Amino acid sequence: DCKTFDNLTVSGNGFPDSTPLAQLTLGTKAIDCVVVNSETISCPVTPGYSVEDEDADVIVLIPTLDLNNESGMVTSNTFTYWRLPVLDSLGVPAGPLVGGTNLTMFGDFFLGSGDI
């Protein structure tokens, strides 16, 4: 099971309007992006690029200039793209309307554990 992207939009605030380019790393792939405005970065992704084998860390690098006018890159807060859970089946086909029946769900990519 995979997620395929055509374009990623990064929303936030404080992106430098004067810097037209940024870079996003999705998993192991570096993607050149465009700073649209102080709140939006647009990242065109090669059609068919997918995240399928593992959860993918997403890192945004924004070019900066220091006081000496030397360029560098700043890493934004990173986050992880988690694959969507896939429900294959339920362990109990039916139960009483009053509830109380324990239910087991089978599938992939569930995060954590606990009561639902």
N, CA, C and O atoms as a GROMACS GRO file, in nm:
protein
  464
    1ASP      N    1   0.085  -0.117   0.000
    1ASP     CA    2   0.000   0.000   0.000
    1ASP      C    3   0.090   0.123   0.000
    1ASP      O    4   0.183   0.130   0.080
    2CYS      N    5   0.064   0.219  -0.086
    2CYS     CA    6   0.150   0.337  -0.092
    2CYS      C    7   0.067   0.463  -0.114
    2CYS      O    8  -0.049   0.457  -0.154
    3LYS      N    9   0.130   0.575  -0.087
    3LYS     CA   10   0.067   0.705  -0.111
    3LYS      C   11   0.146   0.771  -0.222
    3LYS      O   12   0.268   0.784  -0.211
    4THR      N   13   0.079   0.812  -0.328
    4THR     CA   14   0.145   0.876  -0.442
    4THR      C   15   0.110   1.024  -0.442
    4THR      O   16  -0.004   1.062  -0.417
    5PHE      N   17   0.211   1.107  -0.469
    5PHE     CA   18   0.194   1.252  -0.466
    5PHE      C   19   0.217   1.312  -0.603
    5PHE      O   20   0.294   1.256  -0.681
    6ASP      N   21   0.153   1.423  -0.635
    6ASP     CA   22   0.184   1.503  -0.753
    6ASP      C   23   0.238   1.638  -0.711
    6ASP      O   24   0.322   1.695  -0.780
    7ASN      N   25   0.191   1.690  -0.599
    7ASN     CA   26   0.237   1.819  -0.548
    7ASN      C   27   0.217   1.820  -0.396
    7ASN      O   28   0.114   1.775  -0.346
    8LEU      N   29   0.316   1.870  -0.326
    8LEU     CA   30   0.303   1.885  -0.181
    8LEU      C   31   0.301   2.034  -0.150
    8LEU      O   32   0.381   2.109  -0.205
    9THR      N   33   0.213   2.076  -0.063
    9THR     CA   34   0.209   2.214  -0.018
    9THR      C   35   0.242   2.217   0.130
    9THR      O   36   0.180   2.147   0.210
   10VAL      N   37   0.341   2.297   0.166
   10VAL     CA   38   0.380   2.314   0.306
   10VAL      C   39   0.321   2.446   0.352
   10VAL      O   40   0.350   2.551   0.294
   11SER      N   41   0.239   2.442   0.455
   11SER     CA   42   0.178   2.564   0.509
   11SER      C   43   0.239   2.595   0.644
   11SER      O   44   0.267   2.505   0.723
   12GLY      N   45   0.258   2.722   0.670
   12GLY     CA   46   0.314   2.766   0.796
   12GLY      C   47   0.318   2.917   0.799
   12GLY      O   48   0.229   2.982   0.744
   13ASN      N   49   0.419   2.973   0.862
   13ASN     CA   50   0.435   3.117   0.857
   13ASN      C   51   0.581   3.153   0.875
   13ASN      O   52   0.660   3.076   0.930
   14GLY      N   53   0.616   3.272   0.829
   14GLY     CA   54   0.753   3.319   0.843
   14GLY      C   55   0.848   3.270   0.736
   14GLY      O   56   0.969   3.287   0.750
   15PHE      N   57   0.797   3.210   0.628
   15PHE     CA   58   0.886   3.170   0.520
   15PHE      C   59   0.938   3.298   0.454
   15PHE      O   60   0.861   3.392   0.434
   16PRO      N   61   1.067   3.303   0.419
   16PRO     CA   62   1.124   3.426   0.364
   16PRO      C   63   1.076   3.453   0.221
   16PRO      O   64   1.111   3.380   0.129
   17ASP      N   65   0.995   3.559   0.204
   17ASP     CA   66   0.945   3.596   0.071
   17ASP      C   67   1.058   3.626  -0.026
   17ASP      O   68   1.045   3.605  -0.147
   18SER      N   69   1.170   3.677   0.026
   18SER     CA   70   1.280   3.716  -0.061
   18SER      C   71   1.360   3.598  -0.113
   18SER      O   72   1.445   3.613  -0.201
   19THR      N   73   1.333   3.479  -0.059
   19THR     CA   74   1.404   3.358  -0.101
   19THR      C   75   1.310   3.273  -0.184
   19THR      O   76   1.218   3.213  -0.128
   20PRO      N   77   1.330   3.266  -0.316
   20PRO     CA   78   1.233   3.196  -0.399
   20PRO      C   79   1.238   3.044  -0.389
   20PRO      O   80   1.139   2.977  -0.418
   21LEU      N   81   1.352   2.988  -0.347
   21LEU     CA   82   1.365   2.842  -0.349
   21LEU      C   83   1.387   2.786  -0.210
   21LEU      O   84   1.452   2.848  -0.125
   22ALA      N   85   1.332   2.669  -0.186
   22ALA     CA   86   1.353   2.593  -0.064
   22ALA      C   87   1.370   2.448  -0.106
   22ALA      O   88   1.356   2.416  -0.224
   23GLN      N   89   1.401   2.362  -0.013
   23GLN     CA   90   1.415   2.220  -0.047
   23GLN      C   91   1.340   2.139   0.058
   23GLN      O   92   1.345   2.169   0.177
   24LEU      N   93   1.273   2.036   0.012
   24LEU     CA   94   1.201   1.946   0.099
   24LEU      C   95   1.259   1.808   0.080
   24LEU      O   96   1.285   1.766  -0.033
   25THR      N   97   1.280   1.737   0.188
   25THR     CA   98   1.324   1.598   0.179
   25THR      C   99   1.210   1.512   0.227
   25THR      O  100   1.163   1.526   0.340
   26LEU      N  101   1.164   1.422   0.141
   26LEU     CA  102   1.056   1.329   0.172
   26LEU      C  103   1.117   1.191   0.171
   26LEU      O  104   1.147   1.135   0.066
   27GLY      N  105   1.134   1.134   0.291
   27GLY     CA  106   1.206   1.007   0.299
   27GLY      C  107   1.350   1.030   0.258
   27GLY      O  108   1.423   1.104   0.325
   28THR      N  109   1.392   0.969   0.149
   28THR     CA  110   1.530   0.984   0.100
   28THR      C  111   1.538   1.071  -0.024
   28THR      O  112   1.648   1.090  -0.078
   29LYS      N  113   1.426   1.125  -0.072
   29LYS     CA  114   1.426   1.204  -0.195
   29LYS      C  115   1.425   1.353  -0.165
   29LYS      O  116   1.339   1.402  -0.092
   30ALA      N  117   1.522   1.426  -0.223
   30ALA     CA  118   1.527   1.572  -0.211
   30ALA      C  119   1.445   1.633  -0.324
   30ALA      O  120   1.458   1.593  -0.439
   31ILE      N  121   1.361   1.731  -0.291
   31ILE     CA  122   1.272   1.793  -0.388
   31ILE      C  123   1.293   1.944  -0.382
   31ILE      O  124   1.285   2.004  -0.275
   32ASP      N  125   1.319   2.006  -0.497
   32ASP     CA  126   1.330   2.152  -0.503
   32ASP      C  127   1.191   2.212  -0.499
   32ASP      O  128   1.100   2.168  -0.569
   33CYS      N  129   1.175   2.315  -0.416
   33CYS     CA  130   1.044   2.375  -0.393
   33CYS      C  131   1.050   2.525  -0.420
   33CYS      O  132   1.158   2.583  -0.435
   34VAL      N  133   0.933   2.586  -0.426
   34VAL     CA  134   0.921   2.730  -0.449
   34VAL      C  135   0.850   2.793  -0.329
   34VAL      O  136   0.744   2.746  -0.287
   35VAL      N  137   0.909   2.901  -0.275
   35VAL     CA  138   0.843   2.976  -0.169
   35VAL      C  139   0.740   3.066  -0.238
   35VAL      O  140   0.777   3.162  -0.305
   36VAL      N  141   0.612   3.035  -0.222
   36VAL     CA  142   0.504   3.110  -0.287
   36VAL      C  143   0.483   3.243  -0.215
   36VAL      O  144   0.473   3.348  -0.279
   37ASN      N  145   0.475   3.238  -0.082
   37ASN     CA  146   0.463   3.358   0.000
   37ASN      C  147   0.508   3.322   0.141
   37ASN      O  148   0.559   3.212   0.163
   38SER      N  149   0.490   3.411   0.236
   38SER     CA  150   0.541   3.388   0.371
   38SER      C  151   0.470   3.274   0.444
   38SER      O  152   0.512   3.233   0.552
   39GLU      N  153   0.361   3.222   0.385
   39GLU     CA  154   0.285   3.115   0.449
   39GLU      C  155   0.278   2.986   0.369
   39GLU      O  156   0.222   2.887   0.417
   40THR      N  157   0.334   2.984   0.247
   40THR     CA  158   0.316   2.867   0.160
   40THR      C  159   0.444   2.834   0.084
   40THR      O  160   0.508   2.922   0.026
   41ILE      N  161   0.480   2.706   0.084
   41ILE     CA  162   0.586   2.654  -0.001
   41ILE      C  163   0.523   2.545  -0.087
   41ILE      O  164   0.454   2.458  -0.035
   42SER      N  165   0.547   2.548  -0.217
   42SER     CA  166   0.492   2.450  -0.310
   42SER      C  167   0.605   2.360  -0.360
   42SER      O  168   0.709   2.409  -0.404
   43CYS      N  169   0.582   2.230  -0.353
   43CYS     CA  170   0.685   2.133  -0.390
   43CYS      C  171   0.631   2.037  -0.496
   43CYS      O  172   0.556   1.945  -0.462
   44PRO      N  173   0.666   2.058  -0.622
   44PRO     CA  174   0.622   1.965  -0.726
   44PRO      C  175   0.697   1.833  -0.712
   44PRO      O  176   0.820   1.832  -0.703
   45VAL      N  177   0.625   1.725  -0.709
   45VAL     CA  178   0.684   1.593  -0.692
   45VAL      C  179   0.669   1.518  -0.823
   45VAL      O  180   0.564   1.523  -0.887
   46THR      N  181   0.774   1.448  -0.863
   46THR     CA  182   0.769   1.369  -0.985
   46THR      C  183   0.648   1.277  -0.982
   46THR      O  184   0.630   1.203  -0.886
   47PRO      N  185   0.564   1.280  -1.086
   47PRO     CA  186   0.448   1.192  -1.088
   47PRO      C  187   0.489   1.046  -1.064
   47PRO      O  188   0.586   0.997  -1.123
   48GLY      N  189   0.416   0.981  -0.978
   48GLY     CA  190   0.445   0.842  -0.949
   48GLY      C  191   0.539   0.822  -0.832
   48GLY      O  192   0.559   0.708  -0.789
   49TYR      N  193   0.599   0.931  -0.777
   49TYR     CA  194   0.684   0.913  -0.660
   49TYR      C  195   0.594   0.870  -0.545
   49TYR      O  196   0.487   0.927  -0.525
   50SER      N  197   0.635   0.770  -0.471
   50SER     CA  198   0.549   0.720  -0.364
   50SER      C  199   0.629   0.689  -0.239
   50SER      O  200   0.750   0.670  -0.242
   51VAL      N  201   0.556   0.684  -0.131
   51VAL     CA  202   0.610   0.641  -0.002
   51VAL      C  203   0.544   0.507   0.024
   51VAL      O  204   0.422   0.500   0.043
   52GLU      N  205   0.622   0.401   0.024
   52GLU     CA  206   0.555   0.272   0.039
   52GLU      C  207   0.620   0.178   0.138
   52GLU      O  208   0.550   0.098   0.200
   53ASP      N  209   0.751   0.183   0.155
   53ASP     CA  210   0.816   0.083   0.238
   53ASP      C  211   0.826   0.122   0.385
   53ASP      O  212   0.844   0.036   0.470
   54GLU      N  213   0.815   0.250   0.414
   54GLU     CA  214   0.828   0.293   0.552
   54GLU      C  215   0.765   0.430   0.569
   54GLU      O  216   0.736   0.499   0.471
   55ASP      N  217   0.744   0.468   0.693
   55ASP     CA  218   0.697   0.603   0.720
   55ASP      C  219   0.808   0.698   0.678
   55ASP      O  220   0.926   0.667   0.695
   56ALA      N  221   0.772   0.812   0.623
   56ALA     CA  222   0.872   0.903   0.566
   56ALA      C  223   0.885   1.030   0.647
   56ALA      O  224   0.786   1.099   0.672
   57ASP      N  225   1.007   1.062   0.689
   57ASP     CA  226   1.032   1.190   0.753
   57ASP      C  227   1.026   1.299   0.648
   57ASP      O  228   1.077   1.282   0.537
   58VAL      N  229   0.964   1.410   0.681
   58VAL     CA  230   0.952   1.524   0.592
   58VAL      C  231   1.031   1.639   0.654
   58VAL      O  232   1.000   1.682   0.765
   59ILE      N  233   1.132   1.688   0.583
   59ILE     CA  234   1.219   1.795   0.633
   59ILE      C  235   1.219   1.907   0.531
   59ILE      O  236   1.243   1.884   0.412
   60VAL      N  237   1.194   2.030   0.576
   60VAL     CA  238   1.196   2.146   0.488
   60VAL      C  239   1.322   2.226   0.518
   60VAL      O  240   1.346   2.264   0.633
   61LEU      N  241   1.403   2.253   0.414
   61LEU     CA  242   1.523   2.335   0.428
   61LEU      C  243   1.497   2.469   0.361
   61LEU      O  244   1.457   2.474   0.245
   62ILE      N  245   1.520   2.577   0.435
   62ILE     CA  246   1.495   2.711   0.383
   62ILE      C  247   1.627   2.786   0.376
   62ILE      O  248   1.697   2.797   0.476
   63PRO      N  249   1.663   2.839   0.257
   63PRO     CA  250   1.788   2.915   0.244
   63PRO      C  251   1.784   3.042   0.329
   63PRO      O  252   1.680   3.106   0.344
   64THR      N  253   1.900   3.078   0.385
   64THR     CA  254   1.911   3.199   0.466
   64THR      C  255   2.038   3.274   0.431
   64THR      O  256   2.128   3.220   0.367
   65LEU      N  257   2.045   3.399   0.472
   65LEU     CA  258   2.166   3.479   0.463
   65LEU      C  259   2.201   3.524   0.604
   65LEU      O  260   2.114   3.570   0.678
   66ASP      N  261   2.331   3.511   0.642
   66ASP     CA  262   2.369   3.560   0.774
   66ASP      C  263   2.412   3.706   0.764
   66ASP      O  264   2.399   3.768   0.658
   67LEU      N  265   2.461   3.761   0.872
   67LEU     CA  266   2.499   3.902   0.876
   67LEU      C  267   2.612   3.935   0.780
   67LEU      O  268   2.628   4.051   0.740
   68ASN      N  269   2.691   3.836   0.742
   68ASN     CA  270   2.801   3.857   0.647
   68ASN      C  271   2.758   3.830   0.504
   68ASN      O  272   2.842   3.821   0.414
   69ASN      N  273   2.628   3.818   0.481
   69ASN     CA  274   2.573   3.790   0.349
   69ASN      C  275   2.615   3.653   0.295
   69ASN      O  276   2.619   3.632   0.173
   70GLU      N  277   2.647   3.560   0.385
   70GLU     CA  278   2.682   3.424   0.344
   70GLU      C  279   2.557   3.338   0.353
   70GLU      O  280   2.479   3.348   0.448
   71SER      N  281   2.540   3.255   0.253
   71SER     CA  282   2.418   3.174   0.248
   71SER      C  283   2.434   3.045   0.328
   71SER      O  284   2.545   2.997   0.352
   72GLY      N  285   2.323   2.992   0.367
   72GLY     CA  286   2.318   2.865   0.439
   72GLY      C  287   2.177   2.809   0.429
   72GLY      O  288   2.093   2.863   0.357
   73MET      N  289   2.153   2.703   0.501
   73MET     CA  290   2.020   2.641   0.501
   73MET      C  291   1.976   2.623   0.646
   73MET      O  292   2.055   2.586   0.732
   74VAL      N  293   1.849   2.650   0.670
   74VAL     CA  294   1.790   2.631   0.802
   74VAL      C  295   1.689   2.518   0.791
   74VAL      O  296   1.608   2.513   0.698
   75THR      N  297   1.695   2.427   0.886
   75THR     CA  298   1.598   2.317   0.888
   75THR      C  299   1.477   2.360   0.968
   75THR      O  300   1.488   2.407   1.081
   76SER      N  301   1.361   2.342   0.909
   76SER     CA  302   1.237   2.374   0.980
   76SER      C  303   1.208   2.262   1.078
   76SER      O  304   1.282   2.164   1.088
   77ASN      N  305   1.099   2.277   1.151
   77ASN     CA  306   1.052   2.165   1.232
   77ASN      C  307   1.025   2.049   1.138
   77ASN      O  308   0.969   2.068   1.031
   78THR      N  309   1.064   1.932   1.178
   78THR     CA  310   1.040   1.815   1.093
   78THR      C  311   0.915   1.743   1.142
   78THR      O  312   0.875   1.755   1.258
   79PHE      N  313   0.855   1.670   1.053
   79PHE     CA  314   0.742   1.587   1.091
   79PHE      C  315   0.750   1.459   1.009
   79PHE      O  316   0.828   1.449   0.915
   80THR      N  317   0.668   1.365   1.045
   80THR     CA  318   0.671   1.235   0.978
   80THR      C  319   0.538   1.211   0.908
   80THR      O  320   0.432   1.229   0.967
   81TYR      N  321   0.546   1.169   0.782
   81TYR     CA  322   0.428   1.126   0.708
   81TYR      C  323   0.403   0.981   0.750
   81TYR      O  324   0.484   0.894   0.721
   82TRP      N  325   0.293   0.957   0.816
   82TRP     CA  326   0.257   0.822   0.856
   82TRP      C  327   0.163   0.764   0.752
   82TRP      O  328   0.069   0.830   0.707
   83ARG      N  329   0.190   0.642   0.716
   83ARG     CA  330   0.101   0.576   0.621
   83ARG      C  331  -0.038   0.561   0.682
   83ARG      O  332  -0.052   0.546   0.803
   84LEU      N  333  -0.139   0.565   0.598
   84LEU     CA  334  -0.276   0.548   0.646
   84LEU      C  335  -0.298   0.404   0.689
   84LEU      O  336  -0.247   0.312   0.625
   85PRO      N  337  -0.372   0.383   0.798
   85PRO     CA  338  -0.399   0.246   0.840
   85PRO      C  339  -0.488   0.175   0.738
   85PRO      O  340  -0.570   0.236   0.670
   86VAL      N  341  -0.467   0.045   0.729
   86VAL     CA  342  -0.545  -0.039   0.638
   86VAL      C  343  -0.618  -0.143   0.722
   86VAL      O  344  -0.555  -0.221   0.792
   87LEU      N  345  -0.750  -0.144   0.715
   87LEU     CA  346  -0.831  -0.241   0.788
   87LEU      C  347  -0.864  -0.355   0.694
   87LEU      O  348  -0.930  -0.337   0.592
   88ASP      N  349  -0.816  -0.476   0.730
   88ASP     CA  350  -0.842  -0.594   0.647
   88ASP      C  351  -0.970  -0.666   0.688
   88ASP      O  352  -1.049  -0.707   0.603
   89SER      N  353  -0.988  -0.682   0.818
   89SER     CA  354  -1.107  -0.755   0.864
   89SER      C  355  -1.131  -0.727   1.011
   89SER      O  356  -1.047  -0.672   1.082
   90LEU      N  357  -1.250  -0.768   1.056
   90LEU     CA  358  -1.286  -0.758   1.196
   90LEU      C  359  -1.298  -0.898   1.253
   90LEU      O  360  -1.341  -0.990   1.184
   91GLY      N  361  -1.260  -0.915   1.381
   91GLY     CA  362  -1.260  -1.046   1.442
   91GLY      C  363  -1.397  -1.096   1.483
   91GLY      O  364  -1.413  -1.215   1.511
   92VAL      N  365  -1.497  -1.009   1.488
   92VAL     CA  366  -1.633  -1.047   1.525
   92VAL      C  367  -1.727  -0.994   1.418
   92VAL      O  368  -1.726  -0.874   1.390
   93PRO      N  369  -1.808  -1.080   1.356
   93PRO     CA  370  -1.895  -1.034   1.248
   93PRO      C  371  -2.016  -0.952   1.295
   93PRO      O  372  -2.071  -0.874   1.218
   94ALA      N  373  -2.058  -0.970   1.421
   94ALA     CA  374  -2.177  -0.900   1.471
   94ALA      C  375  -2.174  -0.898   1.623
   94ALA      O  376  -2.096  -0.970   1.685
   95GLY      N  377  -2.261  -0.816   1.681
   95GLY     CA  378  -2.272  -0.809   1.826
   95GLY      C  379  -2.406  -0.749   1.864
   95GLY      O  380  -2.477  -0.698   1.778
   96PRO      N  381  -2.441  -0.754   1.992
   96PRO     CA  382  -2.570  -0.701   2.036
   96PRO      C  383  -2.572  -0.548   2.027
   96PRO      O  384  -2.468  -0.484   2.036
   97LEU      N  385  -2.691  -0.490   2.010
   97LEU     CA  386  -2.707  -0.345   2.000
   97LEU      C  387  -2.663  -0.273   2.126
   97LEU      O  388  -2.623  -0.156   2.119
   98VAL      N  389  -2.670  -0.338   2.240
   98VAL     CA  390  -2.632  -0.273   2.366
   98VAL      C  391  -2.480  -0.260   2.379
   98VAL      O  392  -2.432  -0.193   2.470
   99GLY      N  393  -2.405  -0.322   2.289
   99GLY     CA  394  -2.259  -0.312   2.292
   99GLY      C  395  -2.197  -0.409   2.390
   99GLY      O  396  -2.261  -0.506   2.431
  100GLY      N  397  -2.073  -0.384   2.428
  100GLY     CA  398  -2.004  -0.468   2.524
  100GLY      C  399  -1.925  -0.582   2.462
  100GLY      O  400  -1.857  -0.656   2.533
  101THR      N  401  -1.931  -0.598   2.330
  101THR     CA  402  -1.858  -0.705   2.264
  101THR      C  403  -1.717  -0.658   2.232
  101THR      O  404  -1.698  -0.553   2.172
  102ASN      N  405  -1.618  -0.737   2.272
  102ASN     CA  406  -1.480  -0.705   2.235
  102ASN      C  407  -1.463  -0.727   2.086
  102ASN      O  408  -1.511  -0.825   2.030
  103LEU      N  409  -1.393  -0.636   2.023
  103LEU     CA  410  -1.375  -0.639   1.878
  103LEU      C  411  -1.226  -0.635   1.848
  103LEU      O  412  -1.153  -0.552   1.902
  104THR      N  413  -1.182  -0.724   1.763
  104THR     CA  414  -1.042  -0.723   1.719
  104THR      C  415  -1.038  -0.680   1.574
  104THR      O  416  -1.110  -0.732   1.489
  105MET      N  417  -0.951  -0.582   1.545
  105MET     CA  418  -0.934  -0.534   1.408
  105MET      C  419  -0.802  -0.588   1.355
  105MET      O  420  -0.701  -0.587   1.425
  106PHE      N  421  -0.803  -0.633   1.230
  106PHE     CA  422  -0.683  -0.685   1.166
  106PHE      C  423  -0.647  -0.595   1.048
  106PHE      O  424  -0.734  -0.554   0.972
  107GLY      N  425  -0.520  -0.566   1.034
  107GLY     CA  426  -0.475  -0.482   0.923
  107GLY      C  427  -0.332  -0.438   0.943
  107GLY      O  428  -0.256  -0.502   1.016
  108ASP      N  429  -0.296  -0.330   0.878
  108ASP     CA  430  -0.158  -0.280   0.883
  108ASP      C  431  -0.156  -0.131   0.917
  108ASP      O  432  -0.253  -0.059   0.897
  109PHE      N  433  -0.042  -0.088   0.968
  109PHE     CA  434  -0.008   0.053   0.990
  109PHE      C  435  -0.091   0.120   1.098
  109PHE      O  436  -0.111   0.242   1.095
  110PHE      N  437  -0.140   0.042   1.196
  110PHE     CA  438  -0.205   0.102   1.311
  110PHE      C  439  -0.096   0.162   1.399
  110PHE      O  440   0.010   0.101   1.417
  111LEU      N  441  -0.120   0.278   1.454
  111LEU     CA  442  -0.023   0.342   1.543
  111LEU      C  443  -0.063   0.321   1.687
  111LEU      O  444  -0.179   0.342   1.724
  112GLY      N  445   0.032   0.280   1.768
  112GLY     CA  446   0.006   0.265   1.910
  112GLY      C  447  -0.095   0.157   1.940
  112GLY      O  448  -0.128   0.075   1.854
  113SER      N  449  -0.143   0.159   2.061
  113SER     CA  450  -0.246   0.064   2.100
  113SER      C  451  -0.332   0.131   2.205
  113SER      O  452  -0.296   0.235   2.260
  114GLY      N  453  -0.443   0.073   2.232
  114GLY     CA  454  -0.530   0.130   2.334
  114GLY      C  455  -0.675   0.109   2.301
  114GLY      O  456  -0.711   0.038   2.207
  115ASP      N  457  -0.757   0.171   2.381
  115ASP     CA  458  -0.901   0.158   2.364
  115ASP      C  459  -0.950   0.255   2.259
  115ASP      O  460  -0.898   0.365   2.243
  116ILE      N  461  -1.051   0.212   2.186
  116ILE     CA  462  -1.114   0.298   2.086
  116ILE      C  463  -1.254   0.327   2.132
  116ILE      O  464  -1.328   0.398   2.063
   0.00000   0.00000   0.00000
